Amino acid sequence: MSTLVIITHPEMNKSIVNRMWKEALIEADIDVVDLYEIYSDSKLDVSEEQQRLLKYDKVIFQFPFYWYSSPPLLKQYLDEVFLFNYAYGPKGTKLKDKSFGLAVTVGSPKSDYTAKGFNKFNMDELLTPFEATFHYVGAQYIGYFAQFGTVNHATESELREGTKRYIEFVNRQYER
């Protein structure tokens, strides 16, 4: 199964965890595309991105969890690349049967993401719009990997262990 990880972090140079993950992905010989690196002007090459998606069976979107969602370039990517008659509609079957997953870095501890925690919702609930999007285009949602406590909460060893588990998540095979 061919795998692509699409990274959307607007300040990669400031992110310890996303940089660790990116380096580990490259070291593990997993294909990686950094959208903010390629499209610093936020002008996506839609045709190029659509063609890129066709080459892979599994795509993971990696991003920091901002305001209960993704950075703006990922939303723009989904809006502009997952088009009518490409991703959905009468002729829109290009993403059907592909597998999509998420990898998110979260500054707060996991305890904040519970019904009784600070944020009042868990990650499954907060990531539902992505799951719904993948379902809408006929793709399989394979879930998410989250590293919590990335801002002043996780230790170096926890981050290394999280990176190892992330690579295992990316490499996991899924039944359709």
N, C-alpha and C positions, 0 to 999 in steps of 0.2 A: 504494500500500500504506500503510495507516494504522499508525502506530507509537506505542507507549507505552513510556516508561521508568519503571520502578518502582524508586525509590531506598529502600534500607534501610540507613541509617547512624545509629546511636544518638547520635553526637556530631558532627553535621554542622558545628557551629560550630568544631570543632577540626581539621577535615579540609580542608587546602588543595586537594588534588586533587579530591575529591568535590564541593566547592563550585565549583571551576573548571568541572568537567564539567556540573554542574547549570546554572550560568549560561550555558554554551555551548549546552546543549540548548534552553533557553528562548529564547536569541537566535536559534537556528536554527529556531524555531517547531515544536519537537517536544514533544508532550504529555508532561508529567512529573507523577508522583505521588510524594510523599515520605511513606512509611508512618509513620515516627517522628514526623513533623510532624502528621499526621492522627490517629494513634492513640498518643498519648503515654502512654495508660493500657494499651496493648497489647490492647485489646478491639476486635477487628476487626468491622466490619459485613460479614459474609460475603456477604449478598445484594447489597449495593452493590458489593463487589469482584468478585463473579461477573458482575454486569451490566456492570461496567466492562470486564472482559476481552472480553466479547462484541463490543464496539465496535471492536476492533483486530485487525489481521491479524498484527502482529508485536509482541512484548513483549520488552523487555530488562530484566533484573534487574541493577541496579547496587548494588554493596556493597563494603565493605572485607573483605579475606580474613582472617577471625579463626579461629585454631585450626583451620586446614585446612578451613574451611567459611564459612558466612555468619553474620551476626548473628542472634540468636534470633528476631526478628520475621519474618524471611524464612522460616525453618523453620516457624514458626507459621502464616504465610500459606499456604504450600504444604499444610500439614496441614489447615487449616480451609477453604480456598477450593477446592482441588482435590478435591472430594468425590465419593463414590460416586454414580452416576447423574447427575453433572454432568460430571466430568472422566474418569471411567472407569466400567466396569460396563455392563450391558445397555443402559441409556439414556444413558450418560455419554459423549456425543460432542461436547460443547460446545467443547472445545479441539482437536478433531481438525482437522488441516490448518493450524493456526496455526503461526507460527514463534516460537521462543523462543531468546534468547541471553543471555549474561552479560557484565557489565562489572565487572571486579574491580580494586581497588587493593591493591597488595602492598607492605608496608614494606621487605622485604628485596630485594636485587638478584636478577635472573633466574638468576644462576649458582648461587644457593642451591637452586633448583628444578630439579635434574637428578639423575640416578641417583648421581652422584658428589658432588653438592652437599650442603650442610648438611641439607636436608630429605629427601633420598633419593628424592623423587618429583617428576615434572614436573607442570605445571598441568593438562595433559590428564588425567592419572591422578587428580589430586586433585579435579577437577571432574566426574568420571564420575557420581557420584550425581545431579547435576542433569541431565546428559544422559539418564541412565536414566529419571528422572522424566518428562521431556518425551516420551521415546519411549513410555513406559507409557500416557500419555494420548493417544497418536496424533498428537502434534505433531512438527514438524520442529525439530531442534536445529541452530541456525546457527552455533554456536561461541561463542567468547568473545573479549573484548578485555581485555588486562591491562596495567596500568601498574605496572612493578616499581620498586623503589627509592624509594618515596614517602616514606620516613622517613630523612632525612639522606643520601640517595644520589643523587637526581636533581637536576639543575640546573634553574633557572627555564626556560631555553630547551627543555630536554628535556620538562618538564611542559607547556609550551605546544604543542610538537610532538605530544606524546601526546594532548592534548586535541583537536587537529585530526584526528589519526588516529581517535580515538574517535568523533567526529561522522561521519566517513566510514564507519566500521563500522556505526553506527546507521542511516545513510541507505542503505547498500548494499541492493540488491535481490537476492532469492534465488529461485532456481528451485525449484519443488516437484516 
